[in-house]
Amino acid sequence: MSKFLGIIGGMGTQATACLYQMLHDLQKVTVEQEYIDVLIYSKPSIPDRTAFITGQSTENPLDSLISAAKILETAGVDCIAIPCATSHYFYDELTKAVNIPILNLLDETAQYVKSLGLKRVCLLATDGTLRSRLFHNAFEKCGIVITVPADNVQADLMDLIYDIKRGEAGASGALGGILSKVCDYGVEAVVLGCTELCVLQQLDRGTVHPAQDRGTVHPALINILEVLAEASIDFCKAGKNKRNNI
């Protein structure tokens, strides 16, 4: 029997839907009964994580996150996945509030990047994630150096992220426009460190990257939603479905 996965979703809603689609697509089954059981609690009412971390809001998301985790625990899930990188600012306090494991998206991503032998990456993430150095701390433990976008690029990136959070589709190639500005940072890969950017990559797949028109080879992309989907399946199926094809 596979273990029962719980998801604290809604941060944002498209990222949650994208994670569930990935969970479906990445599982190898012969009959539908072999898919893992998943309970999604989509709670978009959770206060803005970046706004709290950067001091733009005094509304702490922690109580709302703990409430969601406890509801999933009471429902009988065996572990919890959270498709929101910035919410991991509250990870330590959240794990203390429940008696089931919560997958750590940051550590899972760092371990995946390390397994690829990469040493230097560019991180695209929210202001809250960058301010709290969430990925920095996880990657530094693995000997991986992180660079971040220039301020003007970061501002454009935040606009793009919040467009997705509002339910807007995002302009075709918008992610490619950001990538073209960071492809000369001397990095081996770009980590899509916000799940909204992962959604945008799914929408943009097959789109020509702007840098390719100039004959430039851009770095590989690391999609953290795919990392989380793989880690969730691996936990629930005890490693029996590992595909390593992110």
C-alpha positions as a printed Julia matrix, in Angstrom:
246×3 Matrix{Float64}:
  0.0    0.0     0.0
  1.25   3.46   -0.88
  1.28   6.18    1.75
 -1.34   8.93    1.79
 -0.12  12.35    0.64
 -1.54  15.63    1.92
 -0.95  18.95    0.15
 -1.29  22.42    1.66
 -2.25  24.3    -1.49
 -3.59  27.62   -2.65
 -0.24  29.46   -2.53
 -1.09  29.95   -5.35
 -3.9   27.98   -6.82
 -2.31  27.39  -10.24
  0.83  26.0    -8.62
 -1.3   23.56   -6.64
 -3.11  22.4    -9.77
  0.2   22.07  -11.59
  1.66  19.92   -8.8
 -1.31  17.55   -8.94
 -0.94  17.23  -12.71
  2.75  16.45  -12.26
  1.95  13.82   -9.62
 -0.3   12.15  -12.18
  2.12  12.41  -15.08
  5.19  11.19  -13.18
  3.67   8.0   -11.79
  4.08   4.75  -13.66
  0.96   2.63  -13.19
 -0.75  -0.28  -14.93
 -4.2    0.44  -13.42
 -5.61   3.62  -11.87
 -5.73   2.03   -8.4
 -1.91   2.22   -8.3
 -1.89   6.03   -8.19
 -1.15   7.41   -4.75
 -4.02   8.77   -2.67
 -3.84  12.56   -2.39
 -5.79  15.01   -0.26
 -5.44  18.65   -1.32
 -6.41  21.42    1.06
 -6.35  24.51   -1.15
 -6.3   27.5     1.18
 -5.61  30.71   -0.77
 -6.74  32.72    2.28
 -3.34  32.08    3.9
 -1.78  35.55    4.36
  0.92  36.69    1.91
  4.23  35.16    2.95
  6.49  37.65    1.18
  4.57  40.64    2.53
  5.03  39.37    6.09
  8.71  38.46    5.7
  9.6   41.82    4.12
  7.67  43.81    6.73
  4.93  45.03    4.37
  2.31  43.22    6.44
  1.91  42.27   10.1
 -0.45  39.4     9.28
  1.49  36.25   10.18
  0.72  33.24    7.94
  1.94  30.71   10.53
 -1.34  30.1    12.36
 -3.15  29.55    9.08
 -0.46  27.13    7.89
 -0.57  25.2    11.16
 -4.37  24.97   10.95
 -4.15  23.51    7.43
 -1.46  21.02    8.46
 -3.49  19.84   11.45
 -6.6   19.36    9.31
 -4.61  17.15    6.95
 -3.07  15.25    9.86
 -6.52  14.63   11.36
 -7.7   13.38    7.96
 -5.04  10.67    8.13
 -2.35  11.7     5.64
  1.1   10.2     6.13
  3.09  13.24    4.99
  2.57  16.77    3.74
  3.9   18.59    0.68
  3.7   22.38    0.32
  4.0   23.78   -3.24
  5.2   27.19   -2.08
  8.88  27.9    -1.49
  8.41  31.1     0.53
  6.15  29.33    3.04
  9.18  27.27    4.1
 10.23  30.32    6.1
  7.86  28.81    8.7
  9.01  25.21    8.16
 10.6   24.57   11.56
  7.61  25.87   13.53
  5.2   24.06   11.25
  6.89  20.69   11.68
  6.72  21.08   15.47
  2.95  21.54   15.28
  2.18  18.14   13.72
  3.36  14.56   14.21
  3.77  13.63   10.56
  6.65  14.51    8.23
  6.54  17.58    6.01
  8.65  17.32    2.87
 11.21  20.11    2.7
 11.11  21.57   -0.8
 14.33  23.53   -0.23
 16.41  20.57    0.91
 14.96  18.31   -1.78
 15.93  20.83   -4.45
 19.43  21.31   -3.03
 20.0   17.55   -2.97
 18.74  17.22   -6.53
 21.02  19.98   -7.81
 23.93  18.4    -5.94
 23.17  15.03   -7.57
 23.63  16.72  -10.96
 27.11  17.84   -9.96
 26.25  21.53  -10.33
 28.24  24.08   -8.34
 26.85  27.48   -9.32
 23.23  28.37  -10.02
 21.07  31.46  -10.43
 18.0   31.57   -8.19
 14.75  33.11   -9.38
 12.46  33.53   -6.37
 10.25  35.96   -4.46
 11.65  38.85   -2.45
 10.6   36.99    0.7
 12.55  33.87   -0.25
 15.64  35.9    -1.13
 15.4   38.11    1.98
 15.23  35.09    4.29
 17.97  33.2     2.38
 15.92  30.03    2.45
 17.5   28.47   -0.61
 20.89  29.98    0.16
 21.11  28.1     3.45
 20.01  24.79    1.94
 22.34  25.09   -1.07
 25.37  26.26    0.89
 25.2   23.06    2.94
 25.62  21.21   -0.36
 28.52  23.38   -1.52
 26.48  25.16   -4.19
 26.92  28.88   -4.86
 23.81  30.96   -5.57
 23.62  34.17   -7.59
 20.47  36.29   -7.79
 19.1   38.72  -10.4
 19.93  42.41  -10.46
 17.38  44.64   -8.7
 15.63  45.74  -11.89
 15.29  42.14  -13.09
 14.02  41.09   -9.66
 11.32  43.77   -9.82
 10.14  42.45  -13.2
 10.22  38.93  -11.79
  7.99  39.86   -8.84
  5.47  41.46  -11.21
  5.41  38.26  -13.23
  4.96  36.07  -10.13
  2.02  38.09   -8.84
  0.39  38.12  -12.28
  0.28  34.32  -12.07
 -1.03  34.47   -8.49
 -3.9   36.66   -9.7
 -4.85  34.01  -12.22
 -3.41  35.76  -15.25
 -1.87  33.47  -17.83
  1.28  35.52  -18.31
  2.54  36.67  -21.67
  3.95  33.98  -23.92
  7.72  33.93  -23.54
  7.65  36.14  -20.41
  9.81  33.7   -18.51
 12.22  33.54  -21.42
 12.56  37.31  -21.25
 13.72  37.04  -17.63
 16.06  34.16  -18.43
 17.71  36.1   -21.24
 18.76  38.69  -18.66
 20.44  36.18  -16.35
 21.96  33.76  -18.87
 25.27  35.65  -18.79
 25.72  35.25  -15.01
 28.18  32.4   -15.51
 25.94  29.77  -13.91
 25.33  26.14  -14.81
 21.6   26.2   -14.17
 18.71  28.46  -13.22
 16.55  27.34  -10.3
 12.89  28.3   -10.68
 12.62  28.93   -6.96
  9.0   30.08   -6.98
  6.23  27.66   -7.89
  4.48  30.32  -10.01
  7.54  30.35  -12.26
  7.28  26.58  -12.5
  3.7   26.99  -13.71
  4.88  29.5   -16.28
  7.56  27.12  -17.52
  4.9   24.46  -18.07
  2.89  26.95  -20.12
  5.97  28.11  -22.03
  7.44  24.71  -22.87
  8.13  24.57  -26.55
  8.55  28.34  -26.78
 11.83  29.55  -28.3
 14.04  31.11  -25.66
 14.97  34.7   -26.62
 18.68  34.03  -26.13
 18.56  31.25  -28.72
 17.86  33.79  -31.43
 21.28  35.29  -30.72
 22.96  31.9   -30.81
 23.41  31.85  -27.03
 23.02  28.61  -25.08
 21.13  29.34  -21.87
 21.57  27.33  -18.64
 19.41  24.36  -17.76
 16.24  25.01  -15.74
 15.46  23.34  -12.42
 11.69  23.18  -11.83
 11.11  22.88   -8.07
  7.52  21.68   -8.53
  8.83  18.68  -10.42
 11.37  18.09   -7.66
  8.56  18.17   -5.09
  6.36  15.86   -7.16
  9.17  13.32   -7.48
  9.98  13.54   -3.76
  6.3   13.08   -2.86
  5.94  10.01   -5.06
  9.23   8.62   -3.79
  8.07   8.99   -0.17
  4.63   7.5    -0.78
  5.88   4.6    -2.88
  9.08   4.0    -0.92
 11.3    4.76   -3.92
  9.59   2.28   -6.26
  8.66   4.93   -8.83
 11.9    6.96   -9.0
 12.37   8.15  -12.57
 15.08  10.82  -12.23
 13.87  12.59  -15.34
 13.31  16.11  -14.0
